[in-house]
């Protein structure tokens, strides 16, 4: 199962962690894993391309297939990018709840 933790302070996303594997199908045929990976990678690339990492406003850690996005300094555009990730992952959870679980945590 893919486990997503979304940390919020008030309504702002402060951190997102994504870990695990959907195991919805054989390796190389798992569309749930592929979809979540594509969405998360796209968001990470957008954050990097927009300069949030260079400006030390956000950090991204990719380790053993797991992703951690940590907001170091809040920004309205960064929040929109992270909300896009949240909404996309919620859509996956709606359709594939047996393979992905999203948990919210308050900071």
N, CA, C and O atoms as a GROMACS GRO file, in nm:
protein
  428
    1UNK      N    1   0.084  -0.118   0.000
    1UNK     CA    2   0.000   0.000   0.000
    1UNK      C    3   0.088   0.124   0.000
    1UNK      O    4   0.192   0.129   0.066
    2UNK      N    5   0.044   0.225  -0.076
    2UNK     CA    6   0.111   0.355  -0.074
    2UNK      C    7   0.051   0.434   0.041
    2UNK      O    8  -0.070   0.445   0.054
    3UNK      N    9   0.139   0.487   0.125
    3UNK     CA   10   0.096   0.568   0.239
    3UNK      C   11   0.143   0.711   0.218
    3UNK      O   12   0.262   0.738   0.199
    4UNK      N   13   0.046   0.802   0.223
    4UNK     CA   14   0.075   0.944   0.206
    4UNK      C   15   0.039   1.014   0.336
    4UNK      O   16  -0.072   0.998   0.387
    5UNK      N   17   0.133   1.092   0.389
    5UNK     CA   18   0.106   1.177   0.504
    5UNK      C   19   0.114   1.321   0.457
    5UNK      O   20   0.213   1.363   0.398
    6UNK      N   21   0.007   1.395   0.484
    6UNK     CA   22   0.004   1.537   0.451
    6UNK      C   23  -0.005   1.614   0.583
    6UNK      O   24  -0.103   1.602   0.657
    7UNK      N   25   0.098   1.691   0.609
    7UNK     CA   26   0.106   1.770   0.732
    7UNK      C   27   0.059   1.911   0.702
    7UNK      O   28   0.098   1.971   0.603
    8UNK      N   29  -0.027   1.963   0.790
    8UNK     CA   30  -0.079   2.098   0.770
    8UNK      C   31  -0.067   2.180   0.899
    8UNK      O   32  -0.078   2.129   1.010
    9UNK      N   33  -0.045   2.308   0.878
    9UNK     CA   34  -0.052   2.406   0.987
    9UNK      C   35  -0.160   2.503   0.944
    9UNK      O   36  -0.143   2.577   0.847
   10UNK      N   37  -0.270   2.503   1.016
   10UNK     CA   38  -0.393   2.570   0.974
   10UNK      C   39  -0.434   2.508   0.840
   10UNK      O   40  -0.464   2.389   0.836
   11UNK      N   41  -0.436   2.583   0.733
   11UNK     CA   42  -0.475   2.524   0.604
   11UNK      C   43  -0.355   2.503   0.512
   11UNK      O   44  -0.370   2.447   0.403
   12UNK      N   45  -0.238   2.547   0.554
   12UNK     CA   46  -0.120   2.538   0.468
   12UNK      C   47  -0.051   2.402   0.482
   12UNK      O   48  -0.036   2.350   0.592
   13UNK      N   49  -0.011   2.346   0.370
   13UNK     CA   50   0.064   2.221   0.369
   13UNK      C   51   0.208   2.252   0.409
   13UNK      O   52   0.272   2.339   0.349
   14UNK      N   53   0.259   2.180   0.509
   14UNK     CA   54   0.396   2.204   0.557
   14UNK      C   55   0.490   2.090   0.520
   14UNK      O   56   0.612   2.109   0.513
   15UNK      N   57   0.434   1.972   0.495
   15UNK     CA   58   0.517   1.858   0.457
   15UNK      C   59   0.429   1.751   0.394
   15UNK      O   60   0.312   1.736   0.430
   16UNK      N   61   0.488   1.676   0.300
   16UNK     CA   62   0.420   1.562   0.238
   16UNK      C   63   0.520   1.448   0.233
   16UNK      O   64   0.634   1.465   0.188
   17UNK      N   65   0.478   1.330   0.279
   17UNK     CA   66   0.560   1.210   0.263
   17UNK      C   67   0.481   1.107   0.185
   17UNK      O   68   0.361   1.088   0.208
   18UNK      N   69   0.549   1.039   0.094
   18UNK     CA   70   0.489   0.933   0.014
   18UNK      C   71   0.582   0.813   0.023
   18UNK      O   72   0.700   0.823  -0.009
   19UNK      N   73   0.527   0.699   0.068
   19UNK     CA   74   0.610   0.580   0.080
   19UNK      C   75   0.530   0.454   0.054
   19UNK      O   76   0.407   0.453   0.067
   20UNK      N   77   0.600   0.350   0.018
   20UNK     CA   78   0.537   0.221  -0.006
   20UNK      C   79   0.508   0.196  -0.153
   20UNK      O   80   0.540   0.278  -0.239
   21UNK      N   81   0.447   0.082  -0.179
   21UNK     CA   82   0.413   0.040  -0.315
   21UNK      C   83   0.268  -0.007  -0.317
   21UNK      O   84   0.221  -0.070  -0.222
   22UNK      N   85   0.198   0.023  -0.424
   22UNK     CA   86   0.056  -0.014  -0.434
   22UNK      C   87   0.038  -0.164  -0.442
   22UNK      O   88  -0.054  -0.219  -0.382
   23UNK      N   89   0.125  -0.231  -0.516
   23UNK     CA   90   0.112  -0.375  -0.542
   23UNK      C   91  -0.024  -0.408  -0.603
   23UNK      O   92  -0.087  -0.509  -0.571
   24UNK      N   93  -0.068  -0.317  -0.693
   24UNK     CA   94  -0.196  -0.336  -0.761
   24UNK      C   95  -0.185  -0.434  -0.878
   24UNK      O   96  -0.285  -0.487  -0.926
   25UNK      N   97  -0.060  -0.458  -0.922
   25UNK     CA   98  -0.037  -0.549  -1.033
   25UNK      C   99   0.110  -0.590  -1.029
   25UNK      O  100   0.185  -0.546  -0.942
   26UNK      N  101   0.150  -0.673  -1.122
   26UNK     CA  102   0.289  -0.716  -1.130
   26UNK      C  103   0.381  -0.596  -1.153
   26UNK      O  104   0.339  -0.493  -1.206
   27UNK      N  105   0.506  -0.612  -1.113
   27UNK     CA  106   0.606  -0.509  -1.133
   27UNK      C  107   0.610  -0.471  -1.282
   27UNK      O  108   0.615  -0.557  -1.369
   28UNK      N  109   0.609  -0.341  -1.308
   28UNK     CA  110   0.610  -0.293  -1.445
   28UNK      C  111   0.471  -0.277  -1.506
   28UNK      O  112   0.456  -0.217  -1.612
   29UNK      N  113   0.369  -0.330  -1.438
   29UNK     CA  114   0.231  -0.319  -1.488
   29UNK      C  115   0.140  -0.249  -1.387
   29UNK      O  116   0.020  -0.237  -1.410
   30UNK      N  117   0.198  -0.202  -1.278
   30UNK     CA  118   0.121  -0.142  -1.168
   30UNK      C  119   0.089   0.004  -1.202
   30UNK      O  120   0.171   0.093  -1.181
   31UNK      N  121  -0.031   0.026  -1.255
   31UNK     CA  122  -0.070   0.160  -1.297
   31UNK      C  123  -0.093   0.255  -1.181
   31UNK      O  124  -0.077   0.376  -1.197
   32UNK      N  125  -0.130   0.203  -1.064
   32UNK     CA  126  -0.148   0.289  -0.947
   32UNK      C  127  -0.014   0.347  -0.905
   32UNK      O  128  -0.001   0.468  -0.884
   33UNK      N  129   0.087   0.260  -0.893
   33UNK     CA  130   0.222   0.307  -0.858
   33UNK      C  131   0.274   0.404  -0.965
   33UNK      O  132   0.331   0.508  -0.932
   34UNK      N  133   0.254   0.371  -1.089
   34UNK     CA  134   0.302   0.456  -1.198
   34UNK      C  135   0.235   0.593  -1.195
   34UNK      O  136   0.300   0.695  -1.215
   35UNK      N  137   0.106   0.594  -1.169
   35UNK     CA  138   0.033   0.721  -1.165
   35UNK      C  139   0.076   0.808  -1.049
   35UNK      O  140   0.099   0.928  -1.066
   36UNK      N  141   0.086   0.750  -0.930
   36UNK     CA  142   0.129   0.825  -0.812
   36UNK      C  143   0.272   0.876  -0.833
   36UNK      O  144   0.303   0.990  -0.800
   37UNK      N  145   0.358   0.791  -0.887
   37UNK     CA  146   0.496   0.831  -0.913
   37UNK      C  147   0.503   0.946  -1.013
   37UNK      O  148   0.580   1.040  -0.995
   38UNK      N  149   0.422   0.939  -1.118
   38UNK     CA  150   0.422   1.045  -1.219
   38UNK      C  151   0.374   1.178  -1.161
   38UNK      O  152   0.433   1.283  -1.187
   39UNK      N  153   0.269   1.174  -1.082
   39UNK     CA  154   0.217   1.296  -1.020
   39UNK      C  155   0.321   1.354  -0.925
   39UNK      O  156   0.351   1.474  -0.931
   40UNK      N  157   0.375   1.272  -0.838
   40UNK     CA  158   0.472   1.320  -0.738
   40UNK      C  159   0.599   1.371  -0.805
   40UNK      O  160   0.653   1.474  -0.764
   41UNK      N  161   0.648   1.301  -0.905
   41UNK     CA  162   0.768   1.344  -0.976
   41UNK      C  163   0.744   1.476  -1.048
   41UNK      O  164   0.830   1.564  -1.047
   42UNK      N  165   0.629   1.490  -1.109
   42UNK     CA  166   0.594   1.616  -1.176
   42UNK      C  167   0.592   1.733  -1.080
   42UNK      O  168   0.641   1.841  -1.113
   43UNK      N  169   0.534   1.712  -0.963
   43UNK     CA  170   0.529   1.818  -0.862
   43UNK      C  171   0.670   1.851  -0.812
   43UNK      O  172   0.705   1.968  -0.798
   44UNK      N  173   0.751   1.749  -0.785
   44UNK     CA  174   0.889   1.772  -0.741
   44UNK      C  175   0.968   1.848  -0.847
   44UNK      O  176   1.043   1.940  -0.814
   45UNK      N  177   0.951   1.812  -0.974
   45UNK     CA  178   1.019   1.882  -1.083
   45UNK      C  179   0.972   2.028  -1.093
   45UNK      O  180   1.053   2.117  -1.119
   46UNK      N  181   0.844   2.051  -1.073
   46UNK     CA  182   0.791   2.188  -1.077
   46UNK      C  183   0.849   2.272  -0.963
   46UNK      O  184   0.890   2.386  -0.984
   47UNK      N  185   0.854   2.214  -0.843
   47UNK     CA  186   0.911   2.285  -0.728
   47UNK      C  187   1.057   2.321  -0.756
   47UNK      O  188   1.100   2.433  -0.729
   48UNK      N  189   1.132   2.226  -0.810
   48UNK     CA  190   1.273   2.252  -0.840
   48UNK      C  191   1.287   2.356  -0.952
   48UNK      O  192   1.368   2.448  -0.940
   49UNK      N  193   1.209   2.343  -1.058
   49UNK     CA  194   1.218   2.433  -1.174
   49UNK      C  195   1.180   2.577  -1.138
   49UNK      O  196   1.235   2.672  -1.194
   50UNK      N  197   1.087   2.592  -1.044
   50UNK     CA  198   1.045   2.725  -0.999
   50UNK      C  199   1.145   2.788  -0.903
   50UNK      O  200   1.128   2.903  -0.863
   51UNK      N  201   1.250   2.715  -0.865
   51UNK     CA  202   1.357   2.771  -0.782
   51UNK      C  203   1.336   2.762  -0.633
   51UNK      O  204   1.413   2.820  -0.556
   52UNK      N  205   1.234   2.690  -0.588
   52UNK     CA  206   1.206   2.682  -0.445
   52UNK      C  207   1.315   2.611  -0.366
   52UNK      O  208   1.337   2.640  -0.248
   53UNK      N  209   1.384   2.518  -0.429
   53UNK     CA  210   1.492   2.447  -0.361
   53UNK      C  211   1.614   2.538  -0.352
   53UNK      O  212   1.675   2.551  -0.246
   54UNK      N  213   1.651   2.602  -0.463
   54UNK     CA  214   1.766   2.694  -0.464
   54UNK      C  215   1.746   2.809  -0.367
   54UNK      O  216   1.842   2.855  -0.305
   55UNK      N  217   1.623   2.855  -0.352
   55UNK     CA  218   1.593   2.965  -0.262
   55UNK      C  219   1.575   2.918  -0.117
   55UNK      O  220   1.544   2.997  -0.029
   56UNK      N  221   1.595   2.789  -0.095
   56UNK     CA  222   1.582   2.727   0.037
   56UNK      C  223   1.444   2.751   0.100
   56UNK      O  224   1.430   2.771   0.221
   57UNK      N  225   1.342   2.748   0.014
   57UNK     CA  226   1.205   2.760   0.060
   57UNK      C  227   1.140   2.623   0.078
   57UNK      O  228   1.038   2.609   0.145
   58UNK      N  229   1.202   2.522   0.017
   58UNK     CA  230   1.148   2.387   0.018
   58UNK      C  231   1.262   2.288   0.000
   58UNK      O  232   1.359   2.317  -0.070
   59UNK      N  233   1.249   2.173   0.063
   59UNK     CA  234   1.347   2.067   0.039
   59UNK      C  235   1.272   1.942  -0.007
   59UNK      O  236   1.158   1.917   0.032
   60UNK      N  237   1.339   1.865  -0.091
   60UNK     CA  238   1.283   1.740  -0.141
   60UNK      C  239   1.386   1.632  -0.119
   60UNK      O  240   1.503   1.647  -0.153
   61UNK      N  241   1.340   1.521  -0.060
   61UNK     CA  242   1.428   1.406  -0.039
   61UNK      C  243   1.367   1.285  -0.108
   61UNK      O  244   1.253   1.247  -0.082
   62UNK      N  245   1.445   1.226  -0.198
   62UNK     CA  246   1.404   1.103  -0.266
   62UNK      C  247   1.498   0.994  -0.218
   62UNK      O  248   1.619   1.002  -0.238
   63UNK      N  249   1.443   0.892  -0.154
   63UNK     CA  250   1.527   0.787  -0.097
   63UNK      C  251   1.453   0.653  -0.104
   63UNK      O  252   1.344   0.638  -0.049
   64UNK      N  253   1.514   0.557  -0.172
   64UNK     CA  254   1.457   0.422  -0.183
   64UNK      C  255   1.312   0.424  -0.233
   64UNK      O  256   1.230   0.345  -0.186
   65UNK      N  257   1.281   0.511  -0.326
   65UNK     CA  258   1.146   0.518  -0.381
   65UNK      C  259   1.048   0.598  -0.297
   65UNK      O  260   0.932   0.612  -0.335
   66UNK      N  261   1.093   0.649  -0.184
   66UNK     CA  262   1.009   0.732  -0.098
   66UNK      C  263   1.036   0.879  -0.126
   66UNK      O  264   1.146   0.915  -0.167
   67UNK      N  265   0.936   0.962  -0.103
   67UNK     CA  266   0.949   1.105  -0.129
   67UNK      C  267   0.910   1.182  -0.004
   67UNK      O  268   0.810   1.150   0.061
   68UNK      N  269   0.991   1.285   0.030
   68UNK     CA  270   0.952   1.378   0.136
   68UNK      C  271   0.970   1.519   0.082
   68UNK      O  272   1.078   1.557   0.037
   69UNK      N  273   0.863   1.596   0.088
   69UNK     CA  274   0.865   1.736   0.050
   69UNK      C  275   0.842   1.816   0.179
   69UNK      O  276   0.741   1.797   0.247
   70UNK      N  277   0.936   1.904   0.211
   70UNK     CA  278   0.929   1.980   0.336
   70UNK      C  279   0.931   2.129   0.302
   70UNK      O  280   1.025   2.179   0.240
   71UNK      N  281   0.827   2.200   0.344
   71UNK     CA  282   0.817   2.344   0.320
   71UNK      C  283   0.895   2.416   0.430
   71UNK      O  284   0.864   2.403   0.548
   72UNK      N  285   0.997   2.490   0.389
   72UNK     CA  286   1.081   2.562   0.484
   72UNK      C  287   1.036   2.707   0.501
   72UNK      O  288   1.051   2.765   0.608
   73UNK      N  289   0.980   2.764   0.394
   73UNK     CA  290   0.928   2.901   0.396
   73UNK      C  291   0.805   2.904   0.307
   73UNK      O  292   0.812   2.869   0.189
   74UNK      N  293   0.694   2.946   0.362
   74UNK     CA  294   0.568   2.938   0.290
   74UNK      C  295   0.560   3.041   0.179
   74UNK      O  296   0.619   3.149   0.186
   75UNK      N  297   0.487   3.006   0.075
   75UNK     CA  298   0.467   3.089  -0.042
   75UNK      C  299   0.334   3.048  -0.106
   75UNK      O  300   0.302   2.930  -0.112
   76UNK      N  301   0.258   3.145  -0.153
   76UNK     CA  302   0.126   3.117  -0.209
   76UNK      C  303   0.133   3.025  -0.331
   76UNK      O  304   0.052   2.932  -0.343
   77UNK      N  305   0.227   3.049  -0.420
   77UNK     CA  306   0.240   2.965  -0.539
   77UNK      C  307   0.283   2.823  -0.502
   77UNK      O  308   0.234   2.726  -0.560
   78UNK      N  309   0.373   2.811  -0.408
   78UNK     CA  310   0.415   2.679  -0.360
   78UNK      C  311   0.296   2.604  -0.303
   78UNK      O  312   0.283   2.483  -0.324
   79UNK      N  313   0.210   2.673  -0.230
   79UNK     CA  314   0.091   2.609  -0.176
   79UNK      C  315  -0.002   2.558  -0.286
   79UNK      O  316  -0.059   2.450  -0.274
   80UNK      N  317  -0.015   2.634  -0.392
   80UNK     CA  318  -0.099   2.590  -0.506
   80UNK      C  319  -0.040   2.463  -0.568
   80UNK      O  320  -0.114   2.371  -0.603
   81UNK      N  321   0.092   2.459  -0.582
   81UNK     CA  322   0.158   2.340  -0.637
   81UNK      C  323   0.131   2.219  -0.546
   81UNK      O  324   0.098   2.111  -0.595
   82UNK      N  325   0.146   2.238  -0.415
   82UNK     CA  326   0.125   2.127  -0.320
   82UNK      C  327  -0.022   2.087  -0.312
   82UNK      O  328  -0.053   1.969  -0.294
   83UNK      N  329  -0.113   2.182  -0.326
   83UNK     CA  330  -0.256   2.150  -0.327
   83UNK      C  331  -0.291   2.069  -0.452
   83UNK      O  332  -0.379   1.983  -0.448
   84UNK      N  333  -0.223   2.097  -0.562
   84UNK     CA  334  -0.243   2.018  -0.684
   84UNK      C  335  -0.202   1.873  -0.659
   84UNK      O  336  -0.272   1.780  -0.700
   85UNK      N  337  -0.089   1.854  -0.590
   85UNK     CA  338  -0.046   1.718  -0.552
   85UNK      C  339  -0.152   1.653  -0.463
   85UNK      O  340  -0.190   1.538  -0.486
   86UNK      N  341  -0.199   1.727  -0.363
   86UNK     CA  342  -0.299   1.674  -0.270
   86UNK      C  343  -0.427   1.631  -0.343
   86UNK      O  344  -0.477   1.520  -0.322
   87UNK      N  345  -0.479   1.717  -0.429
   87UNK     CA  346  -0.604   1.688  -0.501
   87UNK      C  347  -0.586   1.568  -0.595
   87UNK      O  348  -0.674   1.483  -0.606
   88UNK      N  349  -0.471   1.563  -0.662
   88UNK     CA  350  -0.444   1.451  -0.752
   88UNK      C  351  -0.436   1.319  -0.676
   88UNK      O  352  -0.490   1.217  -0.721
   89UNK      N  353  -0.369   1.321  -0.561
   89UNK     CA  354  -0.358   1.198  -0.481
   89UNK      C  355  -0.492   1.158  -0.422
   89UNK      O  356  -0.522   1.039  -0.411
   90UNK      N  357  -0.574   1.257  -0.383
   90UNK     CA  358  -0.708   1.226  -0.333
   90UNK      C  359  -0.792   1.158  -0.441
   90UNK      O  360  -0.872   1.069  -0.412
   91UNK      N  361  -0.775   1.200  -0.566
   91UNK     CA  362  -0.846   1.134  -0.677
   91UNK      C  363  -0.805   0.988  -0.690
   91UNK      O  364  -0.888   0.901  -0.713
   92UNK      N  365  -0.675   0.963  -0.674
   92UNK     CA  366  -0.627   0.824  -0.677
   92UNK      C  367  -0.685   0.745  -0.560
   92UNK      O  368  -0.726   0.631  -0.576
   93UNK      N  369  -0.688   0.806  -0.442
   93UNK     CA  370  -0.742   0.737  -0.325
   93UNK      C  371  -0.890   0.704  -0.346
   93UNK      O  372  -0.935   0.596  -0.308
   94UNK      N  373  -0.964   0.795  -0.406
   94UNK     CA  374  -1.106   0.770  -0.433
   94UNK      C  375  -1.125   0.648  -0.523
   94UNK      O  376  -1.213   0.565  -0.499
   95UNK      N  377  -1.042   0.637  -0.625
   95UNK     CA  378  -1.057   0.527  -0.720
   95UNK      C  379  -0.988   0.399  -0.680
   95UNK      O  380  -1.027   0.290  -0.723
   96UNK      N  381  -0.885   0.410  -0.598
   96UNK     CA  382  -0.801   0.293  -0.565
   96UNK      C  383  -0.772   0.287  -0.415
   96UNK      O  384  -0.658   0.265  -0.374
   97UNK      N  385  -0.876   0.307  -0.333
   97UNK     CA  386  -0.857   0.316  -0.188
   97UNK      C  387  -0.792   0.191  -0.126
   97UNK      O  388  -0.736   0.198  -0.016
   98UNK      N  389  -0.799   0.080  -0.194
   98UNK     CA  390  -0.736  -0.042  -0.141
   98UNK      C  391  -0.584  -0.041  -0.162
   98UNK      O  392  -0.513  -0.126  -0.108
   99UNK      N  393  -0.534   0.056  -0.240
   99UNK     CA  394  -0.391   0.061  -0.271
   99UNK      C  395  -0.321   0.188  -0.222
   99UNK      O  396  -0.198   0.194  -0.221
  100UNK      N  397  -0.397   0.289  -0.183
  100UNK     CA  398  -0.337   0.415  -0.138
  100UNK      C  399  -0.419   0.472  -0.020
  100UNK      O  400  -0.542   0.474  -0.023
  101UNK      N  401  -0.346   0.517   0.083
  101UNK     CA  402  -0.410   0.571   0.204
  101UNK      C  403  -0.347   0.705   0.234
  101UNK      O  404  -0.225   0.716   0.248
  102UNK      N  405  -0.431   0.809   0.243
  102UNK     CA  406  -0.384   0.944   0.276
  102UNK      C  407  -0.425   0.975   0.420
  102UNK      O  408  -0.540   0.958   0.458
  103UNK      N  409  -0.328   1.022   0.498
  103UNK     CA  410  -0.352   1.060   0.636
  103UNK      C  411  -0.313   1.206   0.654
  103UNK      O  412  -0.210   1.251   0.603
  104UNK      N  413  -0.394   1.278   0.725
  104UNK     CA  414  -0.365   1.420   0.755
  104UNK      C  415  -0.314   1.431   0.898
  104UNK      O  416  -0.365   1.366   0.989
  105UNK      N  417  -0.214   1.515   0.915
  105UNK     CA  418  -0.158   1.540   1.047
  105UNK      C  419  -0.144   1.690   1.066
  105UNK      O  420  -0.101   1.762   0.975
  106UNK      N  421  -0.182   1.737   1.183
  106UNK     CA  422  -0.174   1.880   1.214
  106UNK      C  423  -0.042   1.910   1.282
  106UNK      O  424   0.003   1.838   1.371
  107UNK      N  425   0.021   2.020   1.237
  107UNK     CA  426   0.147   2.061   1.300
  107UNK      C  427   0.125   2.185   1.384
  107UNK      O  428   0.218   2.236   1.445
   0.00000   0.00000   0.00000
